[in-house]
């Protein structure tokens, strides 16, 4: 699919009233300003792409100029690629832009056309929706991506069409060689030799083409005619399990959207039950009337296939989703899966409920509301340094079997040690006074030192002597001295934790 006036159509759609009643063009913003994209009125006024702005104003004084924004055009193409998922899960943005205005999309509709009354019906529906949305589009279907690209850009007129099976050789013959996605310099070189149409290359020896033009010409010709495969990498890898529901009339009421999502969940969980799989990440896509897609996702700590629990997690983000002018289709995908075996239930009624299952559901609810990276549990790490002896695990992750060390540690450990000013009577004795956060603490009691050294491969960290001290108000702190007296650099004192 080719959108020849993508940039100007995007600008018109962004206007408050959507007017398109005059010549409009985009231009580069530095150096010699040149035209990049034109709307229909600008083309009718005699303007051409790559014309300088000065020449354009002389030819068409009333043209409205806007700065070119390739990033915004690319973002619109990516949103359209997601929206085209209503036709096929295998969509991608066309990266070939050299010498061609606008932008394009690839759609692999293998096995999908029958859902729209054949290829012609799919093309008509696709281009019709885009035209009603203010986007000029040309599309074509062929046996090969190269042939479809050539026919959409250079053949078939303005109406969508397709090439007959195995008919690309005859259909492409009268088209210009630029239809093979060749660089402009290569096209000009071929024209200098009298090779202006694709059919002119059919009888040319491959060795001669390769010696003069390299592999490019023969490679593109083989791709278009089917002699060489051209795989399409999708923008998003389709989920292995997905269900969808299309509506005869767009829906917008929150109750209708929620009921549709609930029915999709039941269908998805029934499929997963037969495969002994559970969901760990669920994605819902709402295809709206305005050719846009609204996505939402939830994560689950452990594999689940209970539609009631999944619906409870989905209800809150679903209520906040904007239906716009209406939703035409909902698609539910199990983006991440995990094995889920059958579990033995309780023999007596009321037994075996709650426990781990209730905790897992609570963690799922907290994770989706606060963020799964903020709901964690602690695990042991083999390190003597206190700040490295603990690691964060996902809330649903099973910690290792390593036991916690039987050491005296503060209940509150600071995220990073904070420097303090301390006074010690002799080098290896605990401090008698220290100042932390502009407050002076006089030490009433102190325990003997605990020396901690880092791992041997972390020699850049000096040894530490930790002291548990109690001030005159009864507050207990965990201080350490880093480094030894008489060494360079001189030792420093830090506060690392607070005891209850």
N, C-alpha and C positions, 0 to 999 in steps of 0.2 A: 504494500500500500504506500502511495506517495502522496504527500501533502505539499503541493508546489508553492503555496503562499502561507506557509506555517507562521512566519514571523509577523506578517501584516494581519493575518487572521487573529493571531493572539492579541495584538494591540487593539484591534476593533472590539474583541470580546471584553477587554479590560476597560473600555470606555463605559461611563455610567449608563448611557442610553443606547450603546451598541451601534452607533451610526457608522455607515460606510458609504458616504455620498460624495467622496472626492478622492483625488489621487493621493496615495500614501506610500512612503518608502522608508526604509531604514538605511543608515549609512554608517561607515566607520567613523571613529571619533578622533583619530590622530593622523598626522601627516597629511597627505593628499586624500581628502575625504571622497570615498566612492560609495556608490549604491550597492547594497547587499541584497535587499528583498523588495519586491514591488507588489502592490495589489492590482486588481483587474483594471481599475481606472487609470493607474499610473502606466500600465503597459499599453492601454489604448491611447494614452497621450504621447506615446513615442519614446518613453524611457526604457532603458535597458540596464540589466545588472552589470556592474563594474564600470558604469559611466561615472565620471566625476560629478560632484555636487554642483560645481559651477556650470557644467554642460547641462545638467538636469534642470537647473533653474532657468537657463536660457531656453530650453525646449518646452518646459512646462512650468511657468512661473508660479502656478497655484499649488504645486505639490507640497504636501505636509511631510516634513522629515522628522524622524525619530532615531535615537541611537540604537544601533544593533546590539542585541543582548543574546549571545549564543548560549549562555547558561540557562536563561529563562526558556529559550526554545527547546533545549535538551530536557529540561524539567517537564515541560509540557509533553514532549514525546514519551518520556518515561511514564507519566500518568496515563497517557493514551494506551501504552503497552499494557499497563495493568488493567485498564478498562476493557481492552480487547480479550482479556481472559474470559469474558462471557461467551466468546466464540471458540476458543481453544486455549488450553493451558500452556501451549508452546508459543510464546510471543517474545520478540526481541526488537531492540532498536537498531535500525540500519545505520551502520557507521560510515558508509560511503557518502562523503559530502563534497569531494573535490570536483569543482566545476559545476555542481548541481545545486539549484536553489531549493529551499524548503527542507523537508526531512521525510524519513520513511520508516516503516515498520515491517518486520517479517512476521508472518503468521503461518505456522504449520498446521493445516486443517485436516490432516490425514485422519480419517475416522470420525470427523466432526460435521462434515457438510450435510449429512442426511438429517441432522437435527434442525436444519433450516431449509428443508425442501431442496437440497442440492447445492452445488457450488454457486450457481447463478443467484439463488435465493439468498445465500449467505452474503455474497458480494453486494447485492442490492440493499439488504438490510444494513450492512456495515456502512456503506457509503451514504445511504439515505440518512442514517442517524447523525453522521458527522456533518453532512450538509445542513441539516436542521439545527445543528449546534453551532453553525457559523464557520465550519472548517471545510474548505475545498479539498476533495480527495479523489484520487484515481487509484484503482486497484485491479489486479489481474491474478488469475490462477493458472499455473502451468505445472508440468511434470518436474521442473527443476527451478530452484530459486533464481538462477541467472536469467532464465527465460521469462519468469514472472516479472522480474525487475525491468527487463528490457521492454516488455509489452506495456507495463504500467507507465513507464516514462516516455516511450516513443511510439507506441502503437495503440490501437483500439479506440482512438478518439477520446471524448470526454466521458463516455459511458463505461461503467465497469464491465469487464468481460474476461473470458478465459480462453486459453488455447486448447484445442482438441488433444486428446491423449496421443503421444508420440508425434505431435504435429509441430513441434517447435522449430524444426529445421526449415520447413517451408515458410512458417510465419515470420521468422526472424530475418530471412534473407534480404528483404527490401529495406530493413531498418538501417540507420547509420551505425557506423562502427562504435560510436560513443555509447550505444546501447549495451555494449559488452563490459561496461564499467572500466574503461581504459582511461589513463591519465590524459589530460588535454594535450600535452606534448606528443604523446604516442598517437593520438587521433590526428593531429596535424601532420605528423610524419607519414602516417598511412595515406592520408589524403594527397600528399605530395607524390606518392607512388601510384595514384589512381585507385587506391583501395578505399572507397568511401562507404560501401555498404557491407553488411555482415556476410551476405552471399558471395562477395568478392573474395573472401578468405577461404571459402570451402575448398577450392581447388589448389590453393597455394601449398607448396611443400613445407612441412613443419620445420625442417632443418634450416631453410632459408629464413623463415620468420624468426626462429630462435637466434640465428646468428646476427640478425639486424636489430631485433627488438627485445631480445632476451626471452624469458619464459612467460612474460605477462600475457601476450596476445594469445598464444596457444592455450595457456592455462584458462583464461577467461572463456575462450571459445569452447573448450571441452566442458567446462562447468555449465554453460548455457545449453549445450546440446546433449548433456547427460553422459558424456564420456568420462567425467571425473566427478566424484562425489563432492558435495558442498554442505556439510552439516551446519545447522543453525543452533547456536548456543542460546538457550532461553534466558530471559531476564531473571526469572525465578524458577527454580527447579520445582516442578509440580509435586505436591504432597502425594504420598502413596495412597492415602485414604482421604477422600473428599466427597461430600454430598452437596447438592445445590437444589434450589427451589426457585422457579420462575413464576411470576404472577401475571394473570391475565390483565389486571389493572394495577398500576403502582400503588403501593401501600405507604403510609406515613405515620399512622397512629402507633404510639409506643406499645400498646397492647397487641396489635397485629404483628409487629416486628418481633416481640418477645415470644408470641405463640409460634411463629414460623421458626425461630431459632430453637425452640424447645422440640419441635417435630424433627428438625434436622439432627439435633443431638441424639434423639432416640434412634433414628436410622443409622447414624454413625456408630453408636455404641453397639447396636445389633451386629454390624459388620465386624467390629473389633472383637466381640465376644466369640465369634466363630474362629477368629485367628489367634485367640489367646493373647491379645495385645491390649495395652492401656495407653491413654493419652498422657503426655508430659507437657505438651504445648499445643494450644488450640488457637486457630486463626479464623476470624469471621470477616468476610468481605461483602459489603453492601454496594451493589451496582445501582447508581441513581439515574434518574431521568436526564440529568444535565451532563451525561457522559463523563461522570467522575465516579471514583470508587472511594469508599470510606472503609478503612481497615481497623480492626481491633484484635488484640491477642491477650491470652491469659496463660500463665505458667502454673504447673502443678508440681509439687515436690516429689511425688512418687507416682508411678503409672496408675491411672484411674479410668474406669469405664462406667461409672455411675452417672446417668444423665441428670439426676436430681442434684447431685453435688456439683457437677459441671455447670448446670444452669444457675446455681446460686453464685458461683464465681463470675459467670458471664453477665448476670443481671445488672450489676452496677455500671460497668463500662457501656453496656448496651443502652441503658437509660440515658446516658450522656451523649449518645451518637446522634448527629444531626441527619435527619432523613431528607432534608432539602425539599425539592418539589415532589419527591416520591421515590421509592425503591422498587426497581423492576425485578431484581434477582438477589438472592442471598446464597453465598457459598461458604460452607464450613469445611475446614481442612484440619487434619491431624498432622501438624508440622513435625512433631517429635513424638516418638512412640517408645514403649518399653514393654518387655514381657510381663505378663500378669497371669499367674496360674490361679487355678481355683483354690479357695480356702475353705477349710472345714468350719462350718457354722456351729453355733451352740446347740446342744441337745435340748436344753430347757429354755422356755421362753424368758426373755429378759437377760439371759446370761451371754457373756462374750461381747456385749455391746460396749461402745465407748473405748476407753483405753487408747491404744496406739492409733486407731482409726479416727477418733475424735481429735487427737493431737495433730494428726496429719491434715485434717480438714481445717483446723484452726490455723496451722502454718500456711496452708494454701490461701486462706482468706487474707491473712496479714501480708503475705508476700505480694499478692496482686494489688493490695491497697497501698502498701508502703514501698514496694519494690523488693524483689527477691534478693537483691544484693544487700538489703538492710536487715533481713531476718536470717540470722546465722546462729551457729552453735560453735563451741570451742573444741579444738582437738589438740592433742599433744604433739609437739615437734621436738625432735632430739637436738636440743641446744641448751647450753648452760646459761646463756644470756637471757634474762627475764623477758625482754621485749621480743625475743625470737622463740621462746619456749612454747608459745601458744599460737595456733593458726586458726583462721576463720574457715568454717565449713558451711556448705549449704545446709539449710535447716533440715532437709530430708535426707542428707547424706549420712551414712553409717560411719562413725568414727573408727579409727584403728583400735586394735586390742591393746595397745601400749598403755600402761598404767601411769597415772599422774605421779610425779615424784613426791615423796613424803618430805617436803621442805617447807619451812616457814616463809610464807609469802603474804604480802598485803592484799586485802580484799580489793582495794582500788589501786590499780597500776596506771600511772600517767602514760598518755600516748607516747610521749618522749620525755626523757629526763630533763628537769629544769635546773639551771645553774643556781647555786646558792653561795652565800659568803659564810664561811665557817671558820671557827677558831678552835684549834686542838692544842693542848699543852705540850705534847710530844708527838713526833711524826706518826707513830702507829697506834695512837690512842684515839678513842671516839671524840667527837667535838663536844665542847662545853657550851657552845653558843653558835647559832647560825641565824642568818637573815634570809627570809624567803618572801617574795612578793611584798617588799617594803615593810615587813613585820619581823621583829626580832623575837626569837625563841631561845629561852635558857633551858639547857638540858638538865633534867633531874636524875635520870637513869639512862643507862646504855648497856646493851648486850655486847659480848665480844664480837670481833670482826669475822665476817664470812668472805673469804677471798674467792672470786669468780674470774675465770679466764675464758676468753672466746675460743672457738675451734682453731686448730693449728693452721688451717688454711686462711684464717682471717687475722693474720698477724698485725694488721693495721690498728686493731682495737687494743688499747692498753689494759692491763689487769685492773680489777676493781676490788676494793674492800668495802663491803656493805655493813652498815650498823643500824640496828633497831634502837631508836632513841625515843625517850618520853620527855616532854617539856614540863614546866612547872604547872601548867593547866591540865595535865593529864592526856594531852594529845600525843599520839604515837606516829612516828614517821620512819620511813626507810630511806636512809642517806647512803651515799657511797662516794668514796674518794677514787678518782681515776688517775692512775700514775703513781709513781713513787717519789718520795723526797730525795733530793740529790741527783735527779735525772732530768733530762730535757725532753719535752717541755715540762715545766713545773706541774705538780698535781693540781687537780681542780675538784671541787665538791659539787654534787648534784643531789636533788631530791627525786626519787623514783616512784614512791608509792606512799599510801596512807593506810594505816591499820585502823580498824574500828575501835 
